Amino acid sequence: MFDTPQLLQIFFLSAAATLLLVNSIPTLKNRFVAYGSRAIPARTKGTDVAIAKDDKSIPGYVEHVLDLLATLQVPHSYFQHFYIISVLSSLFWGVQFISKGRALEFISQNAPHADPSRSMSIDQIALTWSLMSVQGVRRLLESSLLAKSSTSKMWFVHWLLGIAFYLAVGVSVWIEGAGAILSTDSPISSITRSAPSLKTMLSIPLFILASGIQHDCHTYLASLPKYTLPMHPIFQVLVCPHYTAECVIYLSLAIISAPRGAVINKTMFTAFLFVSTNLAVTASMTKEWYERKFGKEAVAKRWKIMPSVY
């Protein structure tokens, strides 16, 4: 029987593995992975040849079924739902934490490390929850104020997976502190505001810096005409620096929330792995789209998401 942290870890890792598998099969990748501008066939620079999605190596009836599934789409603007869910989830678990509600207690009882000395501290839970709340509110505001109207769509599974991810993260930010939660009658009154650990002192500036960079990237992208090549200095180094910042944000949360004696929070680290996998795949497709639209030389010197690595 798996405990709650293990179930969350299995979800994040399984989702990442499934994404890599689907992305490795062209006939599935072209139908189900691409979304937004990446789903719009860009004509190859200097030619009138569009990128075809049909794979003649598969039977016609299979291709027909795949095409039918690919039509099950939702507006790309539904991305905003992810951040609404994130904020609502943070509010729900915040209320549960303050009142030591039944949902919090029920899930905590199915988590290991009943010994509070081996779990996250109450201070860590409050801090990690606060930072995730800030992240959710910021992204919700950006999606409301910066996003442009668009007719692009995404496969409905993207939408469902995004909702599931943010619901799972809402639990992940505190689940490895179950021992500390169960050991006190009032978690909120147990906050001590103790001196920050070295991990916290290093990770909070990282979180703030990455958040600032991501916001600046989103603001810059919103100022551009649709489907143009970004020329800001940071975009000269990376195709998707805002994705890099997102990965750093989740990595910093995984470090901040590491239980006592641990280097990292395993559950939040698997969330980071999923985010990194998802955004690396999307960054790769973004670069491919740029190459087709603007020519390979336009982005030849730009890394996709990680300088000198990928």
GISUL-V466248 format. One record per residue. N is the residue number from 1. RES is the residue in one small letter. PHI is phi in whole degrees, 0 to 359 (none if undefined). PSI is psi in degrees with one decimal (* if undefined). Layout:
n=N res=RES phi=PHI psi=PSI
n=N res=RES phi=PHI psi=PSI
This chain:
n=1 res=m phi=none psi=126.3
n=2 res=f phi=276 psi=142.6
n=3 res=d phi=274 psi=175.0
n=4 res=t phi=300 psi=-48.1
n=5 res=p phi=301 psi=-39.3
n=6 res=q phi=295 psi=-39.5
n=7 res=l phi=297 psi=-41.1
n=8 res=l phi=295 psi=-42.3
n=9 res=q phi=296 psi=-41.0
n=10 res=i phi=298 psi=-41.6
n=11 res=f phi=299 psi=-50.2
n=12 res=f phi=297 psi=-45.1
n=13 res=l phi=290 psi=-38.9
n=14 res=s phi=295 psi=-40.5
n=15 res=a phi=296 psi=-41.5
n=16 res=a phi=295 psi=-43.8
n=17 res=a phi=295 psi=-41.2
n=18 res=t phi=297 psi=-41.0
n=19 res=l phi=298 psi=-43.8
n=20 res=l phi=297 psi=-39.6
n=21 res=l phi=296 psi=-50.0
n=22 res=v phi=298 psi=-39.1
n=23 res=n phi=292 psi=-22.2
n=24 res=s phi=276 psi=-9.5
n=25 res=i phi=251 psi=105.6
n=26 res=p phi=309 psi=-43.6
n=27 res=t phi=294 psi=-26.2
n=28 res=l phi=274 psi=-41.0
n=29 res=k phi=303 psi=-47.9
n=30 res=n phi=293 psi=-26.9
n=31 res=r phi=268 psi=-36.7
n=32 res=f phi=244 psi=-21.1
n=33 res=v phi=269 psi=-43.9
n=34 res=a phi=293 psi=142.6
n=35 res=y phi=208 psi=166.8
n=36 res=g phi=64 psi=-141.1
n=37 res=s phi=298 psi=-29.6
n=38 res=r phi=292 psi=-19.2
n=39 res=a phi=272 psi=-5.0
n=40 res=i phi=268 psi=117.9
n=41 res=p phi=299 psi=115.3
n=42 res=a phi=269 psi=133.7
n=43 res=r phi=283 psi=139.9
n=44 res=t phi=299 psi=134.2
n=45 res=k phi=303 psi=127.4
n=46 res=g phi=88 psi=1.1
n=47 res=t phi=222 psi=174.6
n=48 res=d phi=248 psi=21.2
n=49 res=v phi=265 psi=117.7
n=50 res=a phi=276 psi=155.7
n=51 res=i phi=282 psi=116.6
n=52 res=a phi=279 psi=148.2
n=53 res=k phi=256 psi=-14.3
n=54 res=d phi=290 psi=137.7
n=55 res=d phi=245 psi=107.3
n=56 res=k phi=285 psi=-3.6
n=57 res=s phi=277 psi=-8.0
n=58 res=i phi=253 psi=151.2
n=59 res=p phi=301 psi=150.4
n=60 res=g phi=300 psi=-38.7
n=61 res=y phi=291 psi=-33.3
n=62 res=v phi=293 psi=-43.5
n=63 res=e phi=299 psi=-37.6
n=64 res=h phi=295 psi=-43.5
n=65 res=v phi=296 psi=-43.4
n=66 res=l phi=298 psi=-40.2
n=67 res=d phi=296 psi=-38.8
n=68 res=l phi=296 psi=-43.8
n=69 res=l phi=298 psi=-38.0
n=70 res=a phi=293 psi=-19.3
n=71 res=t phi=281 psi=-10.0
n=72 res=l phi=279 psi=84.7
n=73 res=q phi=238 psi=160.2
n=74 res=v phi=233 psi=158.9
n=75 res=p phi=301 psi=142.8
n=76 res=h phi=298 psi=-23.4
n=77 res=s phi=295 psi=-14.9
n=78 res=y phi=294 psi=-9.0
n=79 res=f phi=306 psi=-31.9
n=80 res=q phi=299 psi=-27.8
n=81 res=h phi=299 psi=-32.1
n=82 res=f phi=300 psi=-42.7
n=83 res=y phi=280 psi=-28.3
n=84 res=i phi=296 psi=-45.5
n=85 res=i phi=298 psi=-42.0
n=86 res=s phi=300 psi=-46.8
n=87 res=v phi=293 psi=-44.5
n=88 res=l phi=296 psi=-38.7
n=89 res=s phi=296 psi=-43.3
n=90 res=s phi=297 psi=-41.4
n=91 res=l phi=297 psi=-43.7
n=92 res=f phi=299 psi=-50.0
n=93 res=w phi=288 psi=-25.1
n=94 res=g phi=295 psi=-44.5
n=95 res=v phi=296 psi=-41.5
n=96 res=q phi=299 psi=-39.8
n=97 res=f phi=294 psi=-43.8
n=98 res=i phi=296 psi=-40.1
n=99 res=s phi=260 psi=-1.8
n=100 res=k phi=49 psi=59.2
n=101 res=g phi=292 psi=169.6
n=102 res=r phi=295 psi=-39.2
n=103 res=a phi=296 psi=-43.7
n=104 res=l phi=299 psi=-45.7
n=105 res=e phi=292 psi=-39.8
n=106 res=f phi=297 psi=-48.1
n=107 res=i phi=292 psi=-37.0
n=108 res=s phi=298 psi=-35.0
n=109 res=q phi=291 psi=-17.2
n=110 res=n phi=260 psi=18.8
n=111 res=a phi=248 psi=151.2
n=112 res=p phi=282 psi=-173.9
n=113 res=h phi=60 psi=54.1
n=114 res=a phi=299 psi=-22.2
n=115 res=d phi=289 psi=113.1
n=116 res=p phi=298 psi=-20.3
n=117 res=s phi=288 psi=-12.3
n=118 res=r phi=250 psi=6.1
n=119 res=s phi=249 psi=176.3
n=120 res=m phi=300 psi=149.9
n=121 res=s phi=279 psi=163.5
n=122 res=i phi=300 psi=-38.6
n=123 res=d phi=300 psi=-42.2
n=124 res=q phi=297 psi=-42.2
n=125 res=i phi=300 psi=-47.6
n=126 res=a phi=298 psi=-41.3
n=127 res=l phi=292 psi=-47.2
n=128 res=t phi=296 psi=-42.5
n=129 res=w phi=300 psi=-42.7
n=130 res=s phi=297 psi=-44.1
n=131 res=l phi=293 psi=-40.7
n=132 res=m phi=294 psi=-34.9
n=133 res=s phi=295 psi=-43.3
n=134 res=v phi=299 psi=-43.4
n=135 res=q phi=300 psi=-45.7
n=136 res=g phi=296 psi=-43.5
n=137 res=v phi=295 psi=-43.5
n=138 res=r phi=299 psi=-46.7
n=139 res=r phi=293 psi=-33.5
n=140 res=l phi=294 psi=-43.1
n=141 res=l phi=296 psi=-41.3
n=142 res=e phi=296 psi=-42.9
n=143 res=s phi=292 psi=-23.7
n=144 res=s phi=274 psi=-38.7
n=145 res=l phi=261 psi=-26.9
n=146 res=l phi=256 psi=-26.2
n=147 res=a phi=293 psi=139.7
n=148 res=k phi=265 psi=152.4
n=149 res=s phi=296 psi=141.7
n=150 res=s phi=209 psi=150.2
n=151 res=t phi=261 psi=1.4
n=152 res=s phi=291 psi=157.9
n=153 res=k phi=229 psi=170.1
n=154 res=m phi=222 psi=156.1
n=155 res=w phi=297 psi=140.8
n=156 res=f phi=299 psi=-25.2
n=157 res=v phi=293 psi=-33.6
n=158 res=h phi=303 psi=-44.4
n=159 res=w phi=295 psi=-47.1
n=160 res=l phi=296 psi=-41.3
n=161 res=l phi=295 psi=-39.7
n=162 res=g phi=297 psi=-42.3
n=163 res=i phi=297 psi=-44.9
n=164 res=a phi=298 psi=-39.5
n=165 res=f phi=299 psi=-49.5
n=166 res=y phi=290 psi=-30.4
n=167 res=l phi=295 psi=-40.8
n=168 res=a phi=292 psi=-40.8
n=169 res=v phi=295 psi=-34.0
n=170 res=g phi=303 psi=-32.7
n=171 res=v phi=274 psi=-36.5
n=172 res=s phi=298 psi=-30.4
n=173 res=v phi=292 psi=-16.4
n=174 res=w phi=231 psi=-11.2
n=175 res=i phi=297 psi=-31.3
n=176 res=e phi=279 psi=8.1
n=177 res=g phi=251 psi=19.2
n=178 res=a phi=302 psi=-38.4
n=179 res=g phi=299 psi=-43.4
n=180 res=a phi=293 psi=-37.3
n=181 res=i phi=295 psi=-44.5
n=182 res=l phi=289 psi=-20.2
n=183 res=s phi=275 psi=-3.3
n=184 res=t phi=230 psi=148.8
n=185 res=d phi=280 psi=-24.5
n=186 res=s phi=220 psi=92.3
n=187 res=p phi=305 psi=-40.5
n=188 res=i phi=296 psi=-35.2
n=189 res=s phi=280 psi=-7.9
n=190 res=s phi=269 psi=-2.2
n=191 res=i phi=292 psi=126.2
n=192 res=t phi=254 psi=-15.5
n=193 res=r phi=55 psi=44.4
n=194 res=s phi=289 psi=166.7
n=195 res=a phi=300 psi=136.8
n=196 res=p phi=293 psi=147.4
n=197 res=s phi=284 psi=170.1
n=198 res=l phi=299 psi=-40.5
n=199 res=k phi=300 psi=-41.4
n=200 res=t phi=292 psi=-41.5
n=201 res=m phi=296 psi=-30.6
n=202 res=l phi=276 psi=-35.2
n=203 res=s phi=277 psi=-34.1
n=204 res=i phi=297 psi=-46.7
n=205 res=p phi=301 psi=-34.8
n=206 res=l phi=296 psi=-43.7
n=207 res=f phi=298 psi=-46.3
n=208 res=i phi=295 psi=-44.5
n=209 res=l phi=298 psi=-47.2
n=210 res=a phi=296 psi=-38.7
n=211 res=s phi=296 psi=-42.3
n=212 res=g phi=296 psi=-44.0
n=213 res=i phi=297 psi=-43.5
n=214 res=q phi=297 psi=-42.2
n=215 res=h phi=298 psi=-43.2
n=216 res=d phi=298 psi=-40.2
n=217 res=c phi=297 psi=-45.1
n=218 res=h phi=296 psi=-39.6
n=219 res=t phi=296 psi=-42.3
n=220 res=y phi=296 psi=-47.0
n=221 res=l phi=299 psi=-36.6
n=222 res=a phi=293 psi=-22.8
n=223 res=s phi=278 psi=-11.8
n=224 res=l phi=273 psi=150.1
n=225 res=p phi=298 psi=153.4
n=226 res=k phi=300 psi=141.1
n=227 res=y phi=59 psi=43.2
n=228 res=t phi=247 psi=162.5
n=229 res=l phi=275 psi=119.2
n=230 res=p phi=296 psi=136.7
n=231 res=m phi=239 psi=6.4
n=232 res=h phi=301 psi=145.6
n=233 res=p phi=310 psi=-41.4
n=234 res=i phi=291 psi=-28.6
n=235 res=f phi=281 psi=-9.7
n=236 res=q phi=282 psi=-20.3
n=237 res=v phi=265 psi=-43.8
n=238 res=l phi=236 psi=140.6
n=239 res=v phi=293 psi=-40.1
n=240 res=c phi=227 psi=71.4
n=241 res=p phi=296 psi=-26.0
n=242 res=h phi=292 psi=-28.1
n=243 res=y phi=288 psi=-40.8
n=244 res=t phi=302 psi=-44.2
n=245 res=a phi=298 psi=-39.3
n=246 res=e phi=299 psi=-42.3
n=247 res=c phi=297 psi=-42.8
n=248 res=v phi=296 psi=-37.7
n=249 res=i phi=301 psi=-47.3
n=250 res=y phi=288 psi=-32.1
n=251 res=l phi=294 psi=-41.5
n=252 res=s phi=296 psi=-37.6
n=253 res=l phi=294 psi=-36.3
n=254 res=a phi=293 psi=-32.0
n=255 res=i phi=281 psi=-45.1
n=256 res=i phi=302 psi=-36.8
n=257 res=s phi=267 psi=11.6
n=258 res=a phi=298 psi=127.5
n=259 res=p phi=299 psi=165.3
n=260 res=r phi=304 psi=131.2
n=261 res=g phi=83 psi=-3.3
n=262 res=a phi=252 psi=151.9
n=263 res=v phi=279 psi=-31.2
n=264 res=i phi=211 psi=155.7
n=265 res=n phi=275 psi=114.2
n=266 res=k phi=299 psi=-41.1
n=267 res=t phi=293 psi=-45.9
n=268 res=m phi=291 psi=-29.0
n=269 res=f phi=292 psi=-37.8
n=270 res=t phi=291 psi=-31.7
n=271 res=a phi=297 psi=-41.8
n=272 res=f phi=299 psi=-40.8
n=273 res=l phi=297 psi=-40.8
n=274 res=f phi=296 psi=-46.5
n=275 res=v phi=301 psi=-44.9
n=276 res=s phi=297 psi=-43.2
n=277 res=t phi=297 psi=-49.0
n=278 res=n phi=300 psi=-46.7
n=279 res=l phi=285 psi=-30.1
n=280 res=a phi=295 psi=-41.7
n=281 res=v phi=297 psi=-44.8
n=282 res=t phi=294 psi=-39.8
n=283 res=a phi=297 psi=-38.9
n=284 res=s phi=297 psi=-43.2
n=285 res=m phi=292 psi=-33.6
n=286 res=t phi=296 psi=-43.5
n=287 res=k phi=295 psi=-40.1
n=288 res=e phi=299 psi=-40.7
n=289 res=w phi=294 psi=-42.6
n=290 res=y phi=300 psi=-41.6
n=291 res=e phi=298 psi=-40.5
n=292 res=r phi=290 psi=-37.2
n=293 res=k phi=276 psi=-40.5
n=294 res=f phi=247 psi=-6.3
n=295 res=g phi=96 psi=146.0
n=296 res=k phi=299 psi=-34.3
n=297 res=e phi=295 psi=-24.0
n=298 res=a phi=292 psi=-29.1
n=299 res=v phi=235 psi=15.9
n=300 res=a phi=299 psi=-33.6
n=301 res=k phi=265 psi=8.1
n=302 res=r phi=259 psi=126.2
n=303 res=w phi=286 psi=155.5
n=304 res=k phi=287 psi=-53.2
n=305 res=i phi=214 psi=-21.8
n=306 res=m phi=227 psi=114.0
n=307 res=p phi=304 psi=133.4
n=308 res=s phi=67 psi=3.7
n=309 res=v phi=239 psi=-55.1
n=310 res=y phi=210 psi=*
